[in-house]
Amino acid sequence: MVTRSHGPRRDTRKKLRKTARTKGKISTKKLIQTLKQGEKVVIKPEPAIQKSLPFKRFIGKVGVVLGSRGKSYLVKIKDGNKEKTVICKPIHLTKV
């Protein structure tokens, strides 16, 4: 028998699926959006771009932008009782 994979994208078949309405070209407006420090954002991944894709546990979480690191942003989210920092490209973030 083959052993089960335990990779970082395990059980993400539905989480990383695009709806029929959103398939096709990627919005350039979302690709080059700029976010300010203290702004609230939702982690909503774009499956077509795998670079800097957030971990599956953080999908759908609301966080606050702490700052930028290169072309990516630092987002502070609450995971249970802990506060965590996620590094994410702006294509995977939507403003609240």
N, CA, C and O atoms as a CHARMM CRD file, in Angstrom:
* protein
*
  384
    1    1 MET  N      0.82300  -1.19500   0.00000 PROA 1      0.00000
    2    1 MET  CA     0.00000   0.00000   0.00000 PROA 1      0.00000
    3    1 MET  C      0.86700   1.25900   0.00000 PROA 1      0.00000
    4    1 MET  O      2.00600   1.26200   0.46600 PROA 1      0.00000
    5    2 VAL  N      0.29500   2.30000  -0.52700 PROA 2      0.00000
    6    2 VAL  CA     0.98700   3.58200  -0.56600 PROA 2      0.00000
    7    2 VAL  C      0.60900   4.36500   0.68600 PROA 2      0.00000
    8    2 VAL  O     -0.56200   4.41600   1.06200 PROA 2      0.00000
    9    3 THR  N      1.59800   4.97300   1.32700 PROA 3      0.00000
   10    3 THR  CA     1.30800   5.76300   2.52400 PROA 3      0.00000
   11    3 THR  C      0.70000   7.10000   2.12000 PROA 3      0.00000
   12    3 THR  O      0.98500   7.63300   1.04800 PROA 3      0.00000
   13    4 ARG  N     -0.13300   7.62300   2.99000 PROA 4      0.00000
   14    4 ARG  CA    -0.83100   8.86700   2.70700 PROA 4      0.00000
   15    4 ARG  C      0.11900  10.06300   2.79900 PROA 4      0.00000
   16    4 ARG  O      0.99200  10.12500   3.66500 PROA 4      0.00000
   17    5 SER  N     -0.07600  10.99900   1.88800 PROA 5      0.00000
   18    5 SER  CA     0.73900  12.20700   1.87000 PROA 5      0.00000
   19    5 SER  C      0.31000  13.13300   3.01900 PROA 5      0.00000
   20    5 SER  O     -0.87800  13.24900   3.31700 PROA 5      0.00000
   21    6 HSD  N      1.26900  13.77500   3.64900 PROA 6      0.00000
   22    6 HSD  CA     0.97800  14.70800   4.74000 PROA 6      0.00000
   23    6 HSD  C      1.56300  16.08100   4.42400 PROA 6      0.00000
   24    6 HSD  O      2.11800  16.74400   5.30000 PROA 6      0.00000
   25    7 GLY  N      1.43600  16.50200   3.16400 PROA 7      0.00000
   26    7 GLY  CA     2.00200  17.76600   2.72900 PROA 7      0.00000
   27    7 GLY  C      1.17900  18.96100   3.17200 PROA 7      0.00000
   28    7 GLY  O      0.09500  18.79100   3.73100 PROA 7      0.00000
   29    8 PRO  N      1.68100  20.18200   2.92900 PROA 8      0.00000
   30    8 PRO  CA     0.99700  21.39000   3.38200 PROA 8      0.00000
   31    8 PRO  C     -0.31400  21.68000   2.64000 PROA 8      0.00000
   32    8 PRO  O     -1.12400  22.47100   3.12200 PROA 8      0.00000
   33    9 ARG  N     -0.53700  21.05100   1.47000 PROA 9      0.00000
   34    9 ARG  CA    -1.78200  21.30100   0.73100 PROA 9      0.00000
   35    9 ARG  C     -2.75000  20.13000   0.81200 PROA 9      0.00000
   36    9 ARG  O     -3.65400  20.01600  -0.01600 PROA 9      0.00000
   37   10 ARG  N     -2.57400  19.27400   1.78600 PROA 10     0.00000
   38   10 ARG  CA    -3.46200  18.13500   1.97600 PROA 10     0.00000
   39   10 ARG  C     -4.85900  18.62500   2.37000 PROA 10     0.00000
   40   10 ARG  O     -4.97500  19.56400   3.15700 PROA 10     0.00000
   41   11 ASP  N     -5.90500  18.01800   1.84700 PROA 11     0.00000
   42   11 ASP  CA    -7.31100  18.34500   2.14100 PROA 11     0.00000
   43   11 ASP  C     -7.69000  19.77300   1.73500 PROA 11     0.00000
   44   11 ASP  O     -8.46300  20.42700   2.43500 PROA 11     0.00000
   45   12 THR  N     -7.15800  20.25800   0.62000 PROA 12     0.00000
   46   12 THR  CA    -7.49200  21.61200   0.17600 PROA 12     0.00000
   47   12 THR  C     -8.22400  21.60100  -1.16200 PROA 12     0.00000
   48   12 THR  O     -8.22800  22.61200  -1.86400 PROA 12     0.00000
   49   13 ARG  N     -8.84100  20.48300  -1.52800 PROA 13     0.00000
   50   13 ARG  CA    -9.51200  20.36800  -2.82600 PROA 13     0.00000
   51   13 ARG  C    -10.60100  21.42400  -2.98900 PROA 13     0.00000
   52   13 ARG  O    -10.73200  22.01400  -4.06100 PROA 13     0.00000
   53   14 LYS  N    -11.37900  21.66800  -1.94400 PROA 14     0.00000
   54   14 LYS  CA   -12.45300  22.65400  -2.05600 PROA 14     0.00000
   55   14 LYS  C    -11.99300  24.06200  -1.69100 PROA 14     0.00000
   56   14 LYS  O    -12.50200  25.04300  -2.23300 PROA 14     0.00000
   57   15 LYS  N    -11.04400  24.16000  -0.78700 PROA 15     0.00000
   58   15 LYS  CA   -10.57000  25.48100  -0.36300 PROA 15     0.00000
   59   15 LYS  C     -9.86600  26.23000  -1.48500 PROA 15     0.00000
   60   15 LYS  O    -10.00600  27.44800  -1.59900 PROA 15     0.00000
   61   16 LEU  N     -9.11200  25.51600  -2.31100 PROA 16     0.00000
   62   16 LEU  CA    -8.34900  26.15600  -3.37900 PROA 16     0.00000
   63   16 LEU  C     -9.01500  25.96800  -4.74500 PROA 16     0.00000
   64   16 LEU  O     -8.32400  25.88000  -5.76100 PROA 16     0.00000
   65   17 ARG  N    -10.33200  25.90700  -4.77700 PROA 17     0.00000
   66   17 ARG  CA   -11.06800  25.76400  -6.03400 PROA 17     0.00000
   67   17 ARG  C    -11.69600  27.09700  -6.40400 PROA 17     0.00000
   68   17 ARG  O    -12.23300  27.80000  -5.54800 PROA 17     0.00000
   69   18 LYS  N    -11.62800  27.44300  -7.68700 PROA 18     0.00000
   70   18 LYS  CA   -12.26200  28.66500  -8.16600 PROA 18     0.00000
   71   18 LYS  C    -13.67900  28.35200  -8.64300 PROA 18     0.00000
   72   18 LYS  O    -13.93800  27.26400  -9.15800 PROA 18     0.00000
   73   19 THR  N    -14.58200  29.29400  -8.47500 PROA 19     0.00000
   74   19 THR  CA   -15.92900  29.12600  -8.99600 PROA 19     0.00000
   75   19 THR  C    -15.90700  29.42700 -10.49500 PROA 19     0.00000
   76   19 THR  O    -14.94500  30.00800 -10.99800 PROA 19     0.00000
   77   20 ALA  N    -16.94500  29.04000 -11.19300 PROA 20     0.00000
   78   20 ALA  CA   -17.00800  29.23200 -12.64400 PROA 20     0.00000
   79   20 ALA  C    -16.93800  30.71300 -13.00600 PROA 20     0.00000
   80   20 ALA  O    -16.40100  31.07400 -14.05300 PROA 20     0.00000
   81   21 ARG  N    -17.48000  31.56400 -12.14500 PROA 21     0.00000
   82   21 ARG  CA   -17.50900  33.00100 -12.41600 PROA 21     0.00000
   83   21 ARG  C    -16.12400  33.66000 -12.28500 PROA 21     0.00000
   84   21 ARG  O    -15.85400  34.67400 -12.92900 PROA 21     0.00000
   85   22 THR  N    -15.26500  33.08900 -11.46400 PROA 22     0.00000
   86   22 THR  CA   -13.96300  33.71600 -11.22200 PROA 22     0.00000
   87   22 THR  C    -12.83000  33.08900 -12.02700 PROA 22     0.00000
   88   22 THR  O    -11.68600  33.53000 -11.91700 PROA 22     0.00000
   89   23 LYS  N    -13.12300  32.07100 -12.83400 PROA 23     0.00000
   90   23 LYS  CA   -12.08000  31.43400 -13.64100 PROA 23     0.00000
   91   23 LYS  C    -11.65300  32.36200 -14.77000 PROA 23     0.00000
   92   23 LYS  O    -12.42100  33.21500 -15.21300 PROA 23     0.00000
   93   24 GLY  N    -10.42700  32.18400 -15.22500 PROA 24     0.00000
   94   24 GLY  CA    -9.93100  32.99600 -16.33300 PROA 24     0.00000
   95   24 GLY  C     -8.80100  33.89500 -15.90700 PROA 24     0.00000
   96   24 GLY  O     -7.98500  33.53700 -15.05700 PROA 24     0.00000
   97   25 LYS  N     -8.76200  35.07500 -16.51000 PROA 25     0.00000
   98   25 LYS  CA    -7.68100  36.01700 -16.23700 PROA 25     0.00000
   99   25 LYS  C     -7.71700  36.51200 -14.80000 PROA 25     0.00000
  100   25 LYS  O     -8.77800  36.64700 -14.19100 PROA 25     0.00000
  101   26 ILE  N     -6.52500  36.77900 -14.27600 PROA 26     0.00000
  102   26 ILE  CA    -6.39100  37.29600 -12.91600 PROA 26     0.00000
  103   26 ILE  C     -6.50000  38.81700 -12.97000 PROA 26     0.00000
  104   26 ILE  O     -5.94900  39.45500 -13.86800 PROA 26     0.00000
  105   27 SER  N     -7.20000  39.38200 -12.02200 PROA 27     0.00000
  106   27 SER  CA    -7.38800  40.82700 -11.96000 PROA 27     0.00000
  107   27 SER  C     -6.05300  41.52100 -11.65100 PROA 27     0.00000
  108   27 SER  O     -5.42800  41.24900 -10.62600 PROA 27     0.00000
  109   28 THR  N     -5.62700  42.41200 -12.54300 PROA 28     0.00000
  110   28 THR  CA    -4.37600  43.14500 -12.30900 PROA 28     0.00000
  111   28 THR  C     -4.54800  44.16900 -11.18600 PROA 28     0.00000
  112   28 THR  O     -3.58500  44.52000 -10.50400 PROA 28     0.00000
  113   29 LYS  N     -5.77200  44.64100 -11.00300 PROA 29     0.00000
  114   29 LYS  CA    -6.05500  45.59100  -9.91900 PROA 29     0.00000
  115   29 LYS  C     -5.74500  44.95700  -8.56400 PROA 29     0.00000
  116   29 LYS  O     -5.16200  45.59600  -7.68900 PROA 29     0.00000
  117   30 LYS  N     -6.14000  43.69900  -8.40300 PROA 30     0.00000
  118   30 LYS  CA    -5.88900  42.97900  -7.16000 PROA 30     0.00000
  119   30 LYS  C     -4.41600  42.61400  -7.02500 PROA 30     0.00000
  120   30 LYS  O     -3.88600  42.53300  -5.91700 PROA 30     0.00000
  121   31 LEU  N     -3.76200  42.39600  -8.15700 PROA 31     0.00000
  122   31 LEU  CA    -2.36200  41.98100  -8.17600 PROA 31     0.00000
  123   31 LEU  C     -1.43200  43.08700  -7.68000 PROA 31     0.00000
  124   31 LEU  O     -0.43500  42.81400  -7.01100 PROA 31     0.00000
  125   32 ILE  N     -1.76600  44.34100  -8.01200 PROA 32     0.00000
  126   32 ILE  CA    -0.87500  45.45400  -7.65500 PROA 32     0.00000
  127   32 ILE  C     -1.45700  46.35900  -6.55800 PROA 32     0.00000
  128   32 ILE  O     -0.98700  47.48100  -6.37100 PROA 32     0.00000
  129   33 GLN  N     -2.47100  45.87900  -5.83500 PROA 33     0.00000
  130   33 GLN  CA    -3.06600  46.70600  -4.78500 PROA 33     0.00000
  131   33 GLN  C     -2.05500  47.00700  -3.67600 PROA 33     0.00000
  132   33 GLN  O     -1.18600  46.19000  -3.37200 PROA 33     0.00000
  133   34 THR  N     -2.18400  48.17800  -3.08900 PROA 34     0.00000
  134   34 THR  CA    -1.31400  48.55300  -1.97500 PROA 34     0.00000
  135   34 THR  C     -2.15500  48.61100  -0.70500 PROA 34     0.00000
  136   34 THR  O     -3.29100  49.08500  -0.71400 PROA 34     0.00000
  137   35 LEU  N     -1.58100  48.12600   0.37200 PROA 35     0.00000
  138   35 LEU  CA    -2.27600  48.09600   1.65600 PROA 35     0.00000
  139   35 LEU  C     -1.50400  48.92900   2.66000 PROA 35     0.00000
  140   35 LEU  O     -0.27400  48.95100   2.65200 PROA 35     0.00000
  141   36 LYS  N     -2.23400  49.61100   3.52100 PROA 36     0.00000
  142   36 LYS  CA    -1.60600  50.44400   4.54000 PROA 36     0.00000
  143   36 LYS  C     -1.53300  49.69400   5.85800 PROA 36     0.00000
  144   36 LYS  O     -2.27600  48.74100   6.09200 PROA 36     0.00000
  145   37 GLN  N     -0.63600  50.13500   6.70300 PROA 37     0.00000
  146   37 GLN  CA    -0.47700  49.54000   8.02400 PROA 37     0.00000
  147   37 GLN  C     -1.73400  49.79200   8.85200 PROA 37     0.00000
  148   37 GLN  O     -2.24700  50.91100   8.87100 PROA 37     0.00000
  149   38 GLY  N     -2.23500  48.76200   9.53700 PROA 38     0.00000
  150   38 GLY  CA    -3.42500  48.88300  10.36300 PROA 38     0.00000
  151   38 GLY  C     -4.72100  48.58800   9.62900 PROA 38     0.00000
  152   38 GLY  O     -5.79300  48.61900  10.23400 PROA 38     0.00000
  153   39 GLU  N     -4.64000  48.30300   8.33600 PROA 39     0.00000
  154   39 GLU  CA    -5.83000  48.01600   7.54000 PROA 39     0.00000
  155   39 GLU  C     -6.28600  46.57000   7.75300 PROA 39     0.00000
  156   39 GLU  O     -5.45700  45.66700   7.85900 PROA 39     0.00000
  157   40 LYS  N     -7.61800  46.34900   7.81600 PROA 40     0.00000
  158   40 LYS  CA    -8.14600  44.99900   8.00700 PROA 40     0.00000
  159   40 LYS  C     -8.28200  44.30500   6.65600 PROA 40     0.00000
  160   40 LYS  O     -8.76700  44.88600   5.68600 PROA 40     0.00000
  161   41 VAL  N     -7.84000  43.04200   6.61500 PROA 41     0.00000
  162   41 VAL  CA    -7.89700  42.26000   5.38700 PROA 41     0.00000
  163   41 VAL  C     -8.38200  40.83700   5.68700 PROA 41     0.00000
  164   41 VAL  O     -8.28500  40.35500   6.81500 PROA 41     0.00000
  165   42 VAL  N     -8.90700  40.17900   4.64400 PROA 42     0.00000
  166   42 VAL  CA    -9.30100  38.78100   4.72400 PROA 42     0.00000
  167   42 VAL  C     -8.31600  37.98500   3.88800 PROA 42     0.00000
  168   42 VAL  O     -7.97700  38.38900   2.77500 PROA 42     0.00000
  169   43 ILE  N     -7.85300  36.85400   4.41200 PROA 43     0.00000
  170   43 ILE  CA    -6.95200  35.99000   3.65700 PROA 43     0.00000
  171   43 ILE  C     -7.80800  35.11100   2.76200 PROA 43     0.00000
  172   43 ILE  O     -8.44400  34.16000   3.21700 PROA 43     0.00000
  173   44 LYS  N     -7.81000  35.45000   1.47600 PROA 44     0.00000
  174   44 LYS  CA    -8.60800  34.74800   0.48100 PROA 44     0.00000
  175   44 LYS  C     -7.67200  34.40700  -0.67600 PROA 44     0.00000
  176   44 LYS  O     -7.41500  35.26700  -1.51900 PROA 44     0.00000
  177   45 PRO  N     -7.15300  33.17300  -0.74400 PROA 45     0.00000
  178   45 PRO  CA    -6.10400  32.84900  -1.71000 PROA 45     0.00000
  179   45 PRO  C     -6.56800  32.80200  -3.15600 PROA 45     0.00000
  180   45 PRO  O     -7.71200  32.45600  -3.45200 PROA 45     0.00000
  181   46 GLU  N     -5.65800  33.15700  -4.04300 PROA 46     0.00000
  182   46 GLU  CA    -5.84900  33.04300  -5.48800 PROA 46     0.00000
  183   46 GLU  C     -5.13400  31.76300  -5.91400 PROA 46     0.00000
  184   46 GLU  O     -3.90400  31.73700  -5.94500 PROA 46     0.00000
  185   47 PRO  N     -5.87600  30.69700  -6.24500 PROA 47     0.00000
  186   47 PRO  CA    -5.25200  29.40700  -6.53200 PROA 47     0.00000
  187   47 PRO  C     -4.34400  29.39300  -7.76400 PROA 47     0.00000
  188   47 PRO  O     -3.47600  28.52800  -7.88300 PROA 47     0.00000
  189   48 ALA  N     -4.53800  30.34000  -8.67300 PROA 48     0.00000
  190   48 ALA  CA    -3.72800  30.37300  -9.89100 PROA 48     0.00000
  191   48 ALA  C     -2.29000  30.79200  -9.60300 PROA 48     0.00000
  192   48 ALA  O     -1.39300  30.48100 -10.38700 PROA 48     0.00000
  193   49 ILE  N     -2.05500  31.49100  -8.49600 PROA 49     0.00000
  194   49 ILE  CA    -0.70900  31.93300  -8.12400 PROA 49     0.00000
  195   49 ILE  C     -0.33300  31.23000  -6.83300 PROA 49     0.00000
  196   49 ILE  O     -0.90800  31.49400  -5.77800 PROA 49     0.00000
  197   50 GLN  N      0.65300  30.31900  -6.92700 PROA 50     0.00000
  198   50 GLN  CA     1.03400  29.53200  -5.75800 PROA 50     0.00000
  199   50 GLN  C      2.12300  30.18800  -4.92300 PROA 50     0.00000
  200   50 GLN  O      2.37100  29.76000  -3.79600 PROA 50     0.00000
  201   51 LYS  N      2.77600  31.21000  -5.44800 PROA 51     0.00000
  202   51 LYS  CA     3.84700  31.86900  -4.71600 PROA 51     0.00000
  203   51 LYS  C      3.26100  32.59800  -3.50500 PROA 51     0.00000
  204   51 LYS  O      2.30000  33.35700  -3.63400 PROA 51     0.00000
  205   52 SER  N      3.83600  32.36600  -2.35400 PROA 52     0.00000
  206   52 SER  CA     3.42000  32.98700  -1.10400 PROA 52     0.00000
  207   52 SER  C      1.96500  32.67100  -0.75900 PROA 52     0.00000
  208   52 SER  O      1.24900  33.51600  -0.22300 PROA 52     0.00000
  209   53 LEU  N      1.53800  31.45300  -1.06900 PROA 53     0.00000
  210   53 LEU  CA     0.18700  30.99800  -0.74300 PROA 53     0.00000
  211   53 LEU  C      0.12200  30.72400   0.75900 PROA 53     0.00000
  212   53 LEU  O      0.96800  29.99900   1.28100 PROA 53     0.00000
  213   54 PRO  N     -0.86800  31.29000   1.47200 PROA 54     0.00000
  214   54 PRO  CA    -0.93100  31.07000   2.91900 PROA 54     0.00000
  215   54 PRO  C     -1.31200  29.63200   3.26200 PROA 54     0.00000
  216   54 PRO  O     -1.89200  28.92400   2.43800 PROA 54     0.00000
  217   55 PHE  N     -0.98900  29.21000   4.46400 PROA 55     0.00000
  218   55 PHE  CA    -1.29900  27.86300   4.91900 PROA 55     0.00000
  219   55 PHE  C     -2.81200  27.68400   4.99700 PROA 55     0.00000
  220   55 PHE  O     -3.54200  28.64100   5.25700 PROA 55     0.00000
  221   56 LYS  N     -3.27800  26.46700   4.77400 PROA 56     0.00000
  222   56 LYS  CA    -4.71500  26.17900   4.66600 PROA 56     0.00000
  223   56 LYS  C     -5.51800  26.54700   5.91100 PROA 56     0.00000
  224   56 LYS  O     -6.70600  26.85200   5.79800 PROA 56     0.00000
  225   57 ARG  N     -4.91400  26.52700   7.07800 PROA 57     0.00000
  226   57 ARG  CA    -5.61900  26.86500   8.31500 PROA 57     0.00000
  227   57 ARG  C     -6.02400  28.33700   8.36600 PROA 57     0.00000
  228   57 ARG  O     -7.00500  28.68600   9.02400 PROA 57     0.00000
  229   58 PHE  N     -5.28100  29.20100   7.67900 PROA 58     0.00000
  230   58 PHE  CA    -5.51500  30.64200   7.76800 PROA 58     0.00000
  231   58 PHE  C     -6.45800  31.17800   6.70200 PROA 58     0.00000
  232   58 PHE  O     -6.71800  32.38100   6.67100 PROA 58     0.00000
  233   59 ILE  N     -6.97900  30.31900   5.82100 PROA 59     0.00000
  234   59 ILE  CA    -7.87900  30.75400   4.75200 PROA 59     0.00000
  235   59 ILE  C     -9.20200  31.22400   5.36100 PROA 59     0.00000
  236   59 ILE  O     -9.81600  30.50300   6.14800 PROA 59     0.00000
  237   60 GLY  N     -9.63600  32.42100   4.99900 PROA 60     0.00000
  238   60 GLY  CA   -10.88400  32.98400   5.49200 PROA 60     0.00000
  239   60 GLY  C    -10.75300  33.78600   6.76400 PROA 60     0.00000
  240   60 GLY  O    -11.74400  34.34500   7.23500 PROA 60     0.00000
  241   61 LYS  N     -9.56700  33.86400   7.33700 PROA 61     0.00000
  242   61 LYS  CA    -9.36400  34.60600   8.58600 PROA 61     0.00000
  243   61 LYS  C     -9.21400  36.10000   8.29900 PROA 61     0.00000
  244   61 LYS  O     -8.69200  36.50100   7.25900 PROA 61     0.00000
  245   62 VAL  N     -9.67900  36.90200   9.23600 PROA 62     0.00000
  246   62 VAL  CA    -9.54000  38.35600   9.15700 PROA 62     0.00000
  247   62 VAL  C     -8.33600  38.75700   9.98700 PROA 62     0.00000
  248   62 VAL  O     -8.16400  38.29200  11.11400 PROA 62     0.00000
  249   63 GLY  N     -7.50200  39.62400   9.42400 PROA 63     0.00000
  250   63 GLY  CA    -6.31100  40.06700  10.12900 PROA 63     0.00000
  251   63 GLY  C     -6.02500  41.53700   9.90200 PROA 63     0.00000
  252   63 GLY  O     -6.74700  42.22200   9.17800 PROA 63     0.00000
  253   64 VAL  N     -4.96900  42.00800  10.52700 PROA 64     0.00000
  254   64 VAL  CA    -4.54700  43.41000  10.42400 PROA 64     0.00000
  255   64 VAL  C     -3.16100  43.44800   9.79500 PROA 64     0.00000
  256   64 VAL  O     -2.28400  42.66600  10.16300 PROA 64     0.00000
  257   65 VAL  N     -2.96800  44.35700   8.84800 PROA 65     0.00000
  258   65 VAL  CA    -1.67800  44.49700   8.18200 PROA 65     0.00000
  259   65 VAL  C     -0.69600  45.16400   9.13800 PROA 65     0.00000
  260   65 VAL  O     -0.96000  46.25400   9.64600 PROA 65     0.00000
  261   66 LEU  N      0.44300  44.50500   9.38300 PROA 66     0.00000
  262   66 LEU  CA     1.48100  45.05400  10.26100 PROA 66     0.00000
  263   66 LEU  C      2.49200  45.88600   9.48300 PROA 66     0.00000
  264   66 LEU  O      3.02700  46.86900   9.99500 PROA 66     0.00000
  265   67 GLY  N      2.74500  45.49000   8.25400 PROA 67     0.00000
  266   67 GLY  CA     3.73500  46.18700   7.43400 PROA 67     0.00000
  267   67 GLY  C      4.00900  45.36700   6.19200 PROA 67     0.00000
  268   67 GLY  O      3.29400  44.41600   5.87400 PROA 67     0.00000
  269   68 SER  N      5.08000  45.76600   5.48900 PROA 68     0.00000
  270   68 SER  CA     5.41900  45.03100   4.27200 PROA 68     0.00000
  271   68 SER  C      6.80600  44.43200   4.39500 PROA 68     0.00000
  272   68 SER  O      7.64000  44.90200   5.16800 PROA 68     0.00000
  273   69 ARG  N      7.03700  43.38100   3.61400 PROA 69     0.00000
  274   69 ARG  CA     8.34000  42.72500   3.55700 PROA 69     0.00000
  275   69 ARG  C      8.58000  42.39100   2.09700 PROA 69     0.00000
  276   69 ARG  O      8.11500  41.36900   1.59100 PROA 69     0.00000
  277   70 GLY  N      9.31600  43.27300   1.42700 PROA 70     0.00000
  278   70 GLY  CA     9.51100  43.12000  -0.01100 PROA 70     0.00000
  279   70 GLY  C      8.20600  43.43600  -0.72600 PROA 70     0.00000
  280   70 GLY  O      7.63200  44.50700  -0.52500 PROA 70     0.00000
  281   71 LYS  N      7.73200  42.51600  -1.55700 PROA 71     0.00000
  282   71 LYS  CA     6.45700  42.69600  -2.25400 PROA 71     0.00000
  283   71 LYS  C      5.29300  42.09800  -1.47500 PROA 71     0.00000
  284   71 LYS  O      4.14200  42.21600  -1.89400 PROA 71     0.00000
  285   72 SER  N      5.58100  41.45900  -0.34600 PROA 72     0.00000
  286   72 SER  CA     4.55300  40.80300   0.46500 PROA 72     0.00000
  287   72 SER  C      4.18300  41.66400   1.67400 PROA 72     0.00000
  288   72 SER  O      4.83300  42.66500   1.97600 PROA 72     0.00000
  289   73 TYR  N      3.12000  41.23900   2.35100 PROA 73     0.00000
  290   73 TYR  CA     2.64800  41.94800   3.54000 PROA 73     0.00000
  291   73 TYR  C      2.63900  41.01800   4.74100 PROA 73     0.00000
  292   73 TYR  O      2.41200  39.81500   4.61100 PROA 73     0.00000
  293   74 LEU  N      2.88700  41.59000   5.90600 PROA 74     0.00000
  294   74 LEU  CA     2.79400  40.87100   7.16600 PROA 74     0.00000
  295   74 LEU  C      1.39400  41.09700   7.72500 PROA 74     0.00000
  296   74 LEU  O      0.97900  42.23700   7.93200 PROA 74     0.00000
  297   75 VAL  N      0.67800  40.02200   7.96500 PROA 75     0.00000
  298   75 VAL  CA    -0.69300  40.10800   8.47000 PROA 75     0.00000
  299   75 VAL  C     -0.76600  39.39800   9.81700 PROA 75     0.00000
  300   75 VAL  O     -0.38200  38.23500   9.94000 PROA 75     0.00000
  301   76 LYS  N     -1.26500  40.11400  10.83100 PROA 76     0.00000
  302   76 LYS  CA    -1.41400  39.53700  12.17200 PROA 76     0.00000
  303   76 LYS  C     -2.82600  38.98200  12.28900 PROA 76     0.00000
  304   76 LYS  O     -3.80700  39.70200  12.10700 PROA 76     0.00000
  305   77 ILE  N     -2.91800  37.66800  12.60200 PROA 77     0.00000
  306   77 ILE  CA    -4.21900  37.03200  12.77500 PROA 77     0.00000
  307   77 ILE  C     -4.26700  36.33900  14.12600 PROA 77     0.00000
  308   77 ILE  O     -3.23900  36.12200  14.76800 PROA 77     0.00000
  309   78 LYS  N     -5.47100  35.99800  14.54300 PROA 78     0.00000
  310   78 LYS  CA    -5.65000  35.28600  15.80200 PROA 78     0.00000
  311   78 LYS  C     -6.00400  33.83600  15.47600 PROA 78     0.00000
  312   78 LYS  O     -6.98900  33.56900  14.78800 PROA 78     0.00000
  313   79 ASP  N     -5.19500  32.90700  15.97400 PROA 79     0.00000
  314   79 ASP  CA    -5.39500  31.47700  15.76800 PROA 79     0.00000
  315   79 ASP  C     -5.61000  30.83800  17.13700 PROA 79     0.00000
  316   79 ASP  O     -4.65400  30.47300  17.82000 PROA 79     0.00000
  317   80 GLY  N     -6.87300  30.70900  17.52700 PROA 80     0.00000
  318   80 GLY  CA    -7.18100  30.24300  18.87400 PROA 80     0.00000
  319   80 GLY  C     -6.88000  31.35300  19.86300 PROA 80     0.00000
  320   80 GLY  O     -7.45100  32.43800  19.75800 PROA 80     0.00000
  321   81 ASN  N     -5.99700  31.10600  20.82400 PROA 81     0.00000
  322   81 ASN  CA    -5.59900  32.12700  21.79100 PROA 81     0.00000
  323   81 ASN  C     -4.29400  32.80400  21.40900 PROA 81     0.00000
  324   81 ASN  O     -3.87000  33.75200  22.06900 PROA 81     0.00000
  325   82 LYS  N     -3.65400  32.32700  20.35000 PROA 82     0.00000
  326   82 LYS  CA    -2.36600  32.87900  19.94300 PROA 82     0.00000
  327   82 LYS  C     -2.51900  33.86800  18.79700 PROA 82     0.00000
  328   82 LYS  O     -3.41400  33.74400  17.96200 PROA 82     0.00000
  329   83 GLU  N     -1.62300  34.85600  18.77400 PROA 83     0.00000
  330   83 GLU  CA    -1.54700  35.77500  17.64400 PROA 83     0.00000
  331   83 GLU  C     -0.40300  35.32000  16.76000 PROA 83     0.00000
  332   83 GLU  O      0.70500  35.08400  17.24200 PROA 83     0.00000
  333   84 LYS  N     -0.66600  35.19600  15.46800 PROA 84     0.00000
  334   84 LYS  CA     0.34400  34.73100  14.53500 PROA 84     0.00000
  335   84 LYS  C      0.51400  35.72900  13.41000 PROA 84     0.00000
  336   84 LYS  O     -0.39200  36.50500  13.10600 PROA 84     0.00000
  337   85 THR  N      1.68700  35.70200  12.79400 PROA 85     0.00000
  338   85 THR  CA     1.98800  36.58000  11.67200 PROA 85     0.00000
  339   85 THR  C      2.11600  35.74500  10.41100 PROA 85     0.00000
  340   85 THR  O      2.88000  34.78100  10.36600 PROA 85     0.00000
  341   86 VAL  N      1.35700  36.12400   9.38200 PROA 86     0.00000
  342   86 VAL  CA     1.36400  35.42700   8.10000 PROA 86     0.00000
  343   86 VAL  C      1.97300  36.35900   7.06700 PROA 86     0.00000
  344   86 VAL  O      1.60400  37.53100   6.98700 PROA 86     0.00000
  345   87 ILE  N      2.91100  35.83800   6.27200 PROA 87     0.00000
  346   87 ILE  CA     3.52100  36.61100   5.18600 PROA 87     0.00000
  347   87 ILE  C      2.81500  36.20900   3.90300 PROA 87     0.00000
  348   87 ILE  O      2.78300  35.03200   3.54500 PROA 87     0.00000
  349   88 CYS  N      2.24600  37.19300   3.21100 PROA 88     0.00000
  350   88 CYS  CA     1.35100  36.91100   2.09400 PROA 88     0.00000
  351   88 CYS  C      1.46100  37.98700   1.01600 PROA 88     0.00000
  352   88 CYS  O      1.64500  39.16400   1.32400 PROA 88     0.00000
  353   89 LYS  N      1.34900  37.57900  -0.24300 PROA 89     0.00000
  354   89 LYS  CA     1.32800  38.53600  -1.35300 PROA 89     0.00000
  355   89 LYS  C     -0.04900  39.20900  -1.40900 PROA 89     0.00000
  356   89 LYS  O     -1.03300  38.63800  -0.93800 PROA 89     0.00000
  357   90 PRO  N     -0.12700  40.42000  -1.98400 PROA 90     0.00000
  358   90 PRO  CA    -1.40800  41.15200  -2.00200 PROA 90     0.00000
  359   90 PRO  C     -2.49800  40.47300  -2.81600 PROA 90     0.00000
  360   90 PRO  O     -3.67600  40.75300  -2.59500 PROA 90     0.00000
  361   91 ILE  N     -2.15400  39.58900  -3.74900 PROA 91     0.00000
  362   91 ILE  CA    -3.17400  38.88300  -4.53800 PROA 91     0.00000
  363   91 ILE  C     -4.02300  37.96200  -3.66200 PROA 91     0.00000
  364   91 ILE  O     -5.16400  37.66300  -4.01300 PROA 91     0.00000
  365   92 HSD  N     -3.48200  37.51000  -2.52700 PROA 92     0.00000
  366   92 HSD  CA    -4.19300  36.60500  -1.63400 PROA 92     0.00000
  367   92 HSD  C     -4.94800  37.36000  -0.52600 PROA 92     0.00000
  368   92 HSD  O     -5.52500  36.73200   0.36200 PROA 92     0.00000
  369   93 LEU  N     -4.94900  38.68000  -0.57200 PROA 93     0.00000
  370   93 LEU  CA    -5.59400  39.48800   0.46800 PROA 93     0.00000
  371   93 LEU  C     -6.69700  40.35900  -0.14000 PROA 93     0.00000
  372   93 LEU  O     -6.52900  40.91400  -1.22600 PROA 93     0.00000
  373   94 THR  N     -7.81500  40.47400   0.56200 PROA 94     0.00000
  374   94 THR  CA    -8.88200  41.38500   0.13800 PROA 94     0.00000
  375   94 THR  C     -9.22200  42.30000   1.30000 PROA 94     0.00000
  376   94 THR  O     -9.27100  41.86100   2.44900 PROA 94     0.00000
  377   95 LYS  N     -9.45800  43.57500   1.00400 PROA 95     0.00000
  378   95 LYS  CA    -9.78600  44.55700   2.04500 PROA 95     0.00000
  379   95 LYS  C    -11.17900  44.29200   2.60100 PROA 95     0.00000
  380   95 LYS  O    -12.07400  43.83400   1.89100 PROA 95     0.00000
  381   96 VAL  N    -11.34100  44.59200   3.88900 PROA 96     0.00000
  382   96 VAL  CA   -12.65100  44.41700   4.54300 PROA 96     0.00000
  383   96 VAL  C    -13.39900  45.72600   4.44700 PROA 96     0.00000
  384   96 VAL  O    -14.52800  45.82800   4.92700 PROA 96     0.00000
